[in-house]
Amino acid sequence: MDVWAIDKATILLVDDDDDIREALVEGLELADYKVVAFSRAEEALEHISHEFYGVLVSDIRMPKMGGFDLMKAAFEIDSALPVVLITGHGDVPLAVEAMRAGAYDFKEKPFPVSGLVAVMERALEKRRLTLENRVLREELGNLSGMEERIVGKSPSMEALRNTIMALSGTDADVLILGETGSGKEVVARALHEEGVRKDGPFVALNCGALPADIIESELFGHEKGAFTGASGQRIGKLEHAHGGTVFLDEIESMPMDLQVKLLRVFETRAIERLGSNKSIPLDLRFVAATKEDLEAASNEGRFRKDLFYRLNVITLAIPPLKERVEDIPVLFHYLTRGARARYRKEVPDISREFLSELMQRDWPGNVRELRNVADRFVLGLEGHPKQMPNGSAGAAAKAGALAERVSAYEREIISAELEKNGGKIKPTYEALSVSRKALYEKMKKYGLSKDDGFE
């Protein structure tokens, strides 16, 4: 299912009063909504499914199955379905009961159809978000093997995965080309872990991060007394990687004199520790990575031509994120899932508008930059609408509308319970008989935060 294909909404309307039902149908249809109306609650249940894109609107007091029972039965099919309850016997306790039972909203008869239309707009937006996020989560849940390592649906990523699989069963050395943050080490690990060397070590070296005065010792190791401070024998990274894969990131940063020695290792598959004349044969596969044009660097004398020609046999180019924007929705969900595990926080719903905004960015930092955004999103620092203060309960009560009185009443209940429990979340949501997520959403809605003394 295409994540952008959710575009047809249906309002399921249940009311046993023929006149009211017909009036609501007419008003909603004039607002360009598709409405399916019923006089009996049982009939509406047949239209509800996990994939249903719409809202259930039901009267509370009806013969046989009333609105509360209908809502409960609907939640057994899909607990995230928006349900709006309406009644001619509105009072605050009944409204609070409806909201605590999970209703999206509560309307007291009589009410203008325009008020219900406004509720439908918000409820349908919430439902669309739920369904779109489900589609993306299902796509991630169906990923396995290489698709889970190299995430993306674009043709360029599909081609990259196919090439990796073709190369993974060989011992061929590979040069990976890609911008900063594009995932060069991810590709290198995929080549290793999907290949015949997967049981051997994977040793990653950032050539640009190693100090020039110790890089040779790091790579080749040394014998005792090889230089001042060499108090014992040291096994180098290349020798340690015997039987596995060596990943040389930012190889363009390697000093020129060391490039000569590295070229010899490429050709002979053997090393000599510093301070020794003994040749040590190695069983290695080399995967190098660069963000630069090595041919241009070699022409300018910044990189050895012979090493460039030795590396430039098999190359893998990782497309920058800005050239595969269609991958951003599923990739962002994948990254938020990782952030959820790291920070132990639930992932908020991700709106289409926010994803569209992400798809319009340039992403000079590529996937690494997107991952930072995903972390901030899960932590509540990016991509969320600003919460407006709701004002005091007294001011809301003076407004006179039932919905405002319910909100004020509900805010007072939550605030009082939080204060009673010293700001602790768990005993609060347990006492209110709601989920942790529901409590957080209510606190967010009513502007209750740590700034209020709650933790």
N, C-alpha and C positions, 0 to 999 in steps of 0.2 A: 504493500500500500504506500502510495506517495504521500510524504508528510505534508505537502502543500495541497493535497486534493480534497481536504475536508472543507467543503464549502456549501453544503445544503443542509439547512436546519429545519427541524420540525418541532412544533409546540403540541404536546399532548395535553388536552384540556378536559378535565373531568368535573362535571357539576350536574346534579340531578334537577336543578331548576332550569327549565327549558328557556325561559326568557333571558335569564342572566347568561346562560351558556351561549345563546345565539348572539347576544349583544357583544360578548367578549370575542367570539369568533369573528364577527364583522369588524370590530375594532382592530384586532390583531392582523387580519387579512388586509385591511386598509394600510396597515404599517408594513405591508409586504412580507408577512410571515406565512409559512405554510402551517395550517392548523388542522389537527385531527381531533375531533371532539367526541366525548362519550358521556352517557348519562350514568354509567355504572363503572365503578373502579376496576372490576375484574377485567373488563375489556381492554383497558389501557395497558395492563401488564403484558399482554401478548405482543406489544410493540416495543418493549424495552429490551435492550441487549447491551452487552459490553461495548459494542461498537456504535450504539445509537447516538447520533449527534442531534441533541435537542434538549428541551426542558420539560419537566412534568409539572403541570399546574393543576391543583386539585382543591376542591372544597373539603372542609374538614368533616362536617356533619352530613352524612349520607346513609341511607339504609344499607344493611348487610356490611359492606366494607367501607369504612370511613377513610378520611384523608390520612390519618396517622397510620392506620394499618396498611394502606396503599403505599405510603412512603417506606414503611418497614419492609414490605415485600419487594419494592423496587430496589432498596439498598442491598437486599440479598442477591440481586442480579448484578448490580453495580453500585458500590458504596459511594462512588464519586459523582453520581448523577445529581444535577441541580434540581431540587424540588421546591416549588413555591406553593405554600398553603394559603388558602383564602377562607374567610368565615364571616358570617353575619353576627357572630357573638364574640367579637374581639374584646379581649382584655389583656392586661400585661402578663398575668401568670400563664394564660393559655399561649400567648406569643412566646414567652420564655421557654415554655415546655416544647413548643415546636422547634425553636432554634436549637435547644439543647439536644433534641432528638435528631438533629442534622439537617433541618430545613435550610434552604439557601436564603429564603426570605418569607415574610408573613404579611399578607394584605387583609385589611379589614374592610368589609362591605359597608356602605357603597364606596367605590373608589373610581377615579377617572381612568379610562383605558390607557391614557397617556402615561400614567404612573406605572401600569403593568408593562407597557412597552419598554420603559426605561429599565425596569428590572430584567426583562428578557434580554436586552442588549448586554448587560453585565453578566448574566447567567450563561448566555451562549458563548461569550468570550471565555469564561472560565471552562466551559465544557470543551471548547475547541482546543484550548491549551492542554487540557487533560488528555484528549485523544491524540494530539500531535506529539506530546511527550511520550505517550504509550507507544506510538508507532516507532519513534526513535529508540526507545528502550528495547522494543522487540527486535529491531534491527541489530542492536548491539548484542542482545541475548542470543541471536542466531549466528553471531560471528564465531569462528573457530580457526585454529591454526594460523596461517599466514594473514588471513583477513583481520584477526584480532591483534596481530603485531603491527601490520601496516594498514591503518584504518583509512578508508575513503572509497567512494563509489565512482569517482571520475575515471574516464578512460586511461588517463596517465598513471593513476595509482594501480589500476588493474594491470596495466602493462608492466609496471614496476614489480608487482607481486609475481607475475608470470616469469619475469627475467630472474628474480631472486630464486624461485623454485628451480629454474633450469640450471642455475649456477651452483645451488646449494649442494648438489650431489657430486660436485667436482672439487678439485684442489686448486683451481685456477685463482691466481691473485687478482684482486679487483680494486679499481680506483673509483671512489664515490665522489660525485660532484654535487654540491648543494650550498645554498646560502646559509648564513648563520641561523641556527635554531630550526633548520628544516627536518632534522631527524637522521643525520648521517650515522650516528652510533646505533640508532634503532635498526637501521638497515643492515649495518655490520653485524649486529647481534643476530638478526634474522638469518643472515647467510650462515652464521656459525651454528645456531641452534636448530636450524632445519636441515643441516648437512651431516656428513659422515663424522665430523669432528665434535659433535655436540657433547660427547662425554669428556672431551678434553677441556683444558682451561681456555677462557677468553680473557685476554689481557689487553686492556685499553690504555693507550698512552697519548696524552695531549702534548705534541711536540712543542707547541707554543708556550706551555706552562712549565716546562722543565728548565731549570737554570742551566745556562750553557756550560758551566764548569763541572756539572755533575751528570749531564745527559748521557755521556759516553759510558760512565760507570753504571748508570741506571739501565742502559740497554744491554751492555755486554758483561757486566759484573767485573769483579777484580779479585786478585790474589792478595794475600797478606803482604803488606809492605810495598804494594804497587805504587803508592804515592803517600805523601804525608797524611796521616790520619787513617790510613787503611790498616786497622789493627787486626783484621781477620778476613777470611775469604767471604766474598759476597756473590750470590747467584743473581745474575742480571734478569731483566724482564723477558728478554728473548729466550733465554734458557729455561726460565720458569714456564714459558708458554709451550714447551715441547709437547707435541701431540695435539696441539690446539690451534687457536687463531690469534694473531697479533693485529690489533687495530691501531693504526697510526693516524690520529686525528691532527688536523692542521699541519700536514706534512710540509707545506710550503714554508713553515717557520723553522725547519730543521737547519742547523748551521751547515755551510757548504762543505767544510772538511769532514763532517760526519756523514754527509750524503754519499761520499766516496765509499766509506766503510759499509754503509747500509746497502749500497748497490752490490757490493761483494757478497753480503749475506743473502741478498735476493738470488744471486747467481749460483752460489755454492751451497746454500742452506747449512752453513757452518759458522761458528764464531770462535774468537779467541778472547778469553778474559784479559783485562788489563793486567800486565805484569806476568803474562804467561805466553808461551809459544805453542801450546797444545791446542790443536783444532778440535772443537766439539761439534759433532754433527747434530743437526736439529731437524725435527719433522714439524714444519710450520706452514701455515697459510697466512699470507699477508693481505690485509684489507687496509688500504690507505684512504684518507678523505681530505678534501680541500674545498675551500670556498673561493679560491682564486683560479684564474686561467693559467695553468702551469706552463702551457706552451708559450704564452706571452712572457711569463716570468723567466722561462729558460732563454728566450730570445733576448731578454734584457739583462741576462747574466745573473739573475737572482735565484735561479734553480738550475741544477745540472741537467743538460740535455740528455745525457745517457740514462740518468735515473728517470727522467720524464718518459723517454721511449720505453724503458723497462716497465713503467707503471701503466702506460697508456695502451695496454693490450685489450683489456676488458673494462669498460667504464659504465657506471650506473649514474644517471642524472636524476636527482630528486627535484620535481617541479616545486617552485615556491608556492606558498599558500594562496597568494593573490591570483595565481593562474588556475586554481582549482577551487573556486569559491563554493561550488556545489557540495564539496566535502565538509564545509564548515559546520552545518547543523549536526550531523552525526558525530563528527570529531569533537565538537564542543560538549555534546552529551557524554561521550567517552571520557573526556578530560574531567568533567564535573563528577563522574562516577569515581574517578581516582581521588579527586579532592574530598569527596564524601568519606572515603575510607581513611584518608590521612587526618582529616579534622573531626571526624565522627559527627558530622552535621548533615541533616537531610538536605537534598537538593531542591530548591524552590522550583516552581513551574517556570519554564523558559518560554517567554512570549515570542510570537512570530515577529513582532516589531523589533525585539532585541536581536534575534537571529539575523534579521534583514540588515540591521545596523552593523552587525559583525561582518556580514558578507560584503559590506561596502568599504571596509577599512583596507589600508594598503598592506599591513602586516610585515613591516621590515624585519621583525624578529621571528616571523613564521610561527611554527607550531609551539615553540617555546614561549613566545609572546601570548599566543592564544591560551596556553596552559595557565599563565599568570592571571589572565582575565577570568578563566574558569575558577581558579582558586579564590579570587576576590568575589566572584559571584556567589559561590557557596558560603563564603564568610559574610555575605550580605553587604559587601562594600561596592558593588557595581551592578548595574542593570536592573535596579529595583526602583519603583516609583517612590518619591518622597512622601512620607506619612504626614498628613495634615492633622493638627490637634483637633480633637472633637469638642473641646470645651467642657464645661462642668456639667454634671448630671442635672443640676438645678436649671441651667439654661436650656438644656434639651427638653426638660419636662415642660417648661413654659412654652416651647414651640407647639405643643399640643398634638402633634402627629403621633399615631401609635408607634410607628417604626422608630421614631426618635426616642420616645419614652422607653421602648424595649431596649434600645441601644444603651441608653443611660442606665437603666436598671441592670442590664447584663454587665456593663463596665463596673458598676458598683459591687456586684457580686464577686467578679473576678478579682478586683482590687482588694476587697475585704479578705478574700480567701488567701491571696498572696501575702497580705500583711499578717494574717493569722499564722501562716506557715513560715514566717520569716523570709519570704521571698523565694523559698525553695519550690522548684517547679514540680517535681514528682508528686509530693503529697497534695499539691494544688490540683493537678489534673485528675488525680485519683479521687479526690473529694468531690470534684465537679462532674465526675463520670464522663470525661472526654479524653481524647487521645492527646499525647504530647504535642503532636503537630497541630491539632485543632486549638489547643491552648495558645501555642505560639502565634497562630494566625489571629486569634482573638486579641492577644496582647498587641500585636502589630496594628490591627484595625483600630484599637482604642488608644493607641499611643502609650501603652504601658511598657516601660523599658527599664533597663538597669539604672537609667538616670532618675527613676522614681524610687530607687532604693531596693529594687528587686534584683535577684540574681538568678 
